[in-house]
């Protein structure tokens, strides 16, 4: 049995060491949550991105699906995931993987904030969040209050950009 030869090392890529409070790290408010883009697709040659998510009680995105894998690891609290219509509670220390193309969403239905990390492969979700969200000053920043008109505009922006980022919003 022949073994596949792996490519040579790419010296144009370097070690990436991320500190969530570094000035170069982007923080955005989306749907009442605060997301920190820890590792971008540009930094991984498009292979994946890593996002730190802080989800307050009642937070979480609307139903959606996309053609890339999404893996969540809960660091603090608990979050209720709805996957193909079935609900599952994921607690701190647990990991859940959402296969590509599957309808899903998550919701913090508990009384305490939750924190999780999300890895998307291939990358792209990081760019989507940066284009849809509102910049905030840090990982624990409170999302800005949005008027009804501003919330409607953010939803419309997400719907308009979704196809470009291989995402389908399933809002009714």
Kinemage of the C-alpha trace (Angstrom):
@kinemage 1
@onewidth
@group {chain A} dominant
@subgroup {mainchain}
@vectorlist {calphas} color= white
{ca unk a 1} P 0.000 0.000 0.000
{ca unk a 2} L 1.498 3.302 -1.088
{ca unk a 3} L 1.440 6.200 1.298
{ca unk a 4} L 0.464 9.645 0.125
{ca unk a 5} L 3.184 12.238 0.220
{ca unk a 6} L 2.210 15.322 2.147
{ca unk a 7} L 3.098 18.702 0.663
{ca unk a 8} L 6.221 20.545 1.747
{ca unk a 9} L 6.016 23.052 4.562
{ca unk a 10} L 4.718 26.448 3.447
{ca unk a 11} L 7.121 29.006 4.952
{ca unk a 12} L 4.809 31.863 3.956
{ca unk a 13} L 2.443 30.740 6.740
{ca unk a 14} L 3.423 31.376 10.326
{ca unk a 15} L 2.371 30.377 13.807
{ca unk a 16} L -0.767 32.196 14.896
{ca unk a 17} L -1.127 33.082 18.578
{ca unk a 18} L -4.369 34.893 19.385
{ca unk a 19} L -5.237 36.868 22.498
{ca unk a 20} L -8.929 37.839 22.573
{ca unk a 21} L -8.209 41.352 23.849
{ca unk a 22} L -5.583 42.236 21.212
{ca unk a 23} L -6.440 45.366 19.228
{ca unk a 24} L -6.237 43.374 15.972
{ca unk a 25} L -9.075 41.028 16.981
{ca unk a 26} L -12.554 42.046 15.775
{ca unk a 27} L -15.603 41.970 18.044
{ca unk a 28} L -19.106 42.275 16.605
{ca unk a 29} L -22.626 42.328 17.980
{ca unk a 30} L -25.064 40.119 16.084
{ca unk a 31} L -28.659 39.346 17.059
{ca unk a 32} L -27.966 40.479 20.643
{ca unk a 33} L -24.859 38.272 20.974
{ca unk a 34} L -21.208 39.353 21.002
{ca unk a 35} L -18.836 37.431 18.718
{ca unk a 36} L -15.048 37.688 18.720
{ca unk a 37} L -13.350 36.561 15.510
{ca unk a 38} L -10.335 34.749 16.950
{ca unk a 39} L -8.988 33.147 13.777
{ca unk a 40} L -9.975 34.377 10.330
{ca unk a 41} L -10.151 32.496 7.073
{ca unk a 42} L -7.411 34.764 5.736
{ca unk a 43} L -5.124 33.519 8.516
{ca unk a 44} L -5.810 29.838 7.684
{ca unk a 45} L -5.737 30.044 3.886
{ca unk a 46} L -9.524 29.577 3.974
{ca unk a 47} L -9.405 26.234 5.780
{ca unk a 48} L -11.427 27.310 8.825
{ca unk a 49} L -12.307 30.188 11.126
{ca unk a 50} L -12.747 30.240 14.913
{ca unk a 51} L -15.258 32.491 16.639
{ca unk a 52} L -15.753 33.052 20.373
{ca unk a 53} L -19.459 33.608 21.049
{ca unk a 54} L -21.044 35.154 24.112
{ca unk a 55} L -24.762 34.443 24.181
{ca unk a 56} L -26.915 36.274 26.763
{ca unk a 57} L -30.162 34.786 28.049
{ca unk a 58} L -32.613 34.874 25.142
{ca unk a 59} L -29.802 35.230 22.581
{ca unk a 60} L -29.060 33.238 19.460
{ca unk a 61} L -29.561 33.442 15.690
{ca unk a 62} L -32.703 32.677 13.689
{ca unk a 63} L -33.078 29.335 11.882
{ca unk a 64} L -30.635 28.925 9.005
{ca unk a 65} L -28.485 26.427 7.105
{ca unk a 66} L -25.246 26.590 5.143
{ca unk a 67} L -22.987 24.371 3.082
{ca unk a 68} L -20.112 24.216 5.580
{ca unk a 69} L -19.501 22.363 8.824
{ca unk a 70} L -19.937 24.152 12.131
{ca unk a 71} L -18.586 22.801 15.431
{ca unk a 72} L -19.456 24.377 18.781
{ca unk a 73} L -17.725 23.773 22.119
{ca unk a 74} L -19.523 25.186 25.168
{ca unk a 75} L -17.135 26.896 27.571
{ca unk a 76} L -19.664 28.318 30.052
{ca unk a 77} L -23.393 27.918 30.599
{ca unk a 78} L -25.737 25.971 28.375
{ca unk a 79} L -27.371 26.521 24.993
{ca unk a 80} L -30.342 24.811 23.379
{ca unk a 81} L -29.614 23.753 19.795
{ca unk a 82} L -32.407 22.919 17.380
{ca unk a 83} L -31.131 20.589 14.660
{ca unk a 84} L -33.565 19.438 11.954
{ca unk a 85} L -36.395 20.305 14.346
{ca unk a 86} L -35.071 18.326 17.344
{ca unk a 87} L -33.893 20.198 20.449
{ca unk a 88} L -30.713 19.296 22.342
{ca unk a 89} L -29.225 21.069 25.348
{ca unk a 90} L -25.443 21.433 25.176
{ca unk a 91} L -23.646 22.273 28.436
{ca unk a 92} L -20.203 23.574 29.360
{ca unk a 93} L -17.513 21.082 28.358
{ca unk a 94} L -19.606 19.516 25.592
{ca unk a 95} L -19.146 19.780 21.827
{ca unk a 96} L -21.716 19.568 19.054
{ca unk a 97} L -21.111 19.397 15.291
{ca unk a 98} L -23.641 20.648 12.759
{ca unk a 99} L -23.228 18.921 9.372
{ca unk a 100} L -23.269 21.035 6.234
{ca unk a 101} L -26.702 21.858 4.767
{ca unk a 102} L -28.693 20.891 7.891
{ca unk a 103} L -31.315 23.357 9.193
{ca unk a 104} L -30.405 24.538 12.690
{ca unk a 105} L -30.216 27.373 15.189
{ca unk a 106} L -29.324 27.860 18.834
{ca unk a 107} L -30.956 29.756 21.667
{ca unk a 108} L -29.853 30.521 25.205
{ca unk a 109} L -33.078 29.552 26.954
{ca unk a 110} L -31.442 29.715 30.386
{ca unk a 111} L -31.072 32.514 32.936
{ca unk a 112} L -27.283 32.815 32.736
{ca unk a 113} L -25.039 33.923 29.867
{ca unk a 114} L -23.337 31.227 27.820
{ca unk a 115} L -19.997 31.245 26.051
{ca unk a 116} L -18.915 28.918 23.280
{ca unk a 117} L -16.410 28.662 20.500
{ca unk a 118} L -17.497 27.946 16.958
{ca unk a 119} L -15.236 26.562 14.252
{ca unk a 120} L -16.484 26.734 10.660
{ca unk a 121} L -14.807 24.799 7.889
{ca unk a 122} L -14.168 26.030 5.335
{ca unk a 123} L -13.971 29.637 6.482
{ca unk a 124} L -16.306 32.420 5.392
{ca unk a 125} L -18.661 32.779 8.340
{ca unk a 126} L -16.126 35.139 9.915
{ca unk a 127} L -16.456 37.529 6.960
{ca unk a 128} L -20.253 37.234 6.986
{ca unk a 129} L -20.374 38.209 10.664
{ca unk a 130} L -18.072 41.179 10.093
{ca unk a 131} L -20.319 42.461 7.283
{ca unk a 132} L -23.600 41.892 9.111
{ca unk a 133} L -22.692 42.765 12.711
{ca unk a 134} L -22.028 45.993 14.547
{ca unk a 135} L -18.462 46.533 15.802
{ca unk a 136} L -18.101 46.589 19.608
{ca unk a 137} L -15.101 47.346 21.832
{ca unk a 138} L -14.329 43.911 23.279
{ca unk a 139} L -15.435 40.351 23.956
{ca unk a 140} L -17.588 41.332 26.925
{ca unk a 141} L -19.031 44.498 25.363
{ca unk a 142} L -22.770 44.827 25.500
{ca unk a 143} L -24.344 44.939 22.038
{ca unk a 144} L -25.683 48.391 21.192
{ca unk a 145} L -29.434 48.841 21.571
{ca unk a 146} L -31.056 48.823 18.155
{ca unk a 147} L -34.333 50.451 17.185
{ca unk a 148} L -36.939 48.367 15.380
{ca unk a 149} L -35.846 49.985 12.108
{ca unk a 150} L -32.184 49.141 12.783
{ca unk a 151} L -33.076 45.531 13.638
{ca unk a 152} L -35.047 45.259 10.403
{ca unk a 153} L -32.095 46.683 8.455
{ca unk a 154} L -29.679 44.130 10.013
{ca unk a 155} L -32.029 41.264 9.120
{ca unk a 156} L -32.351 42.547 5.552
{ca unk a 157} L -28.565 42.883 5.279
{ca unk a 158} L -28.115 39.307 6.512
{ca unk a 159} L -30.684 38.018 4.017
{ca unk a 160} L -29.060 39.959 1.152
{ca unk a 161} L -25.547 38.682 1.975
{ca unk a 162} L -26.525 35.121 2.912
{ca unk a 163} L -26.180 33.562 -0.553
{ca unk a 164} L -22.745 35.136 -1.029
{ca unk a 165} L -21.639 33.306 2.142
{ca unk a 166} L -23.298 29.980 1.257
{ca unk a 167} L -26.072 30.492 3.825
{ca unk a 168} L -29.837 30.303 3.629
{ca unk a 169} L -31.907 32.130 6.238
{ca unk a 170} L -34.989 30.092 7.145
{ca unk a 171} L -36.987 32.868 8.808
{ca unk a 172} L -40.684 32.886 8.062
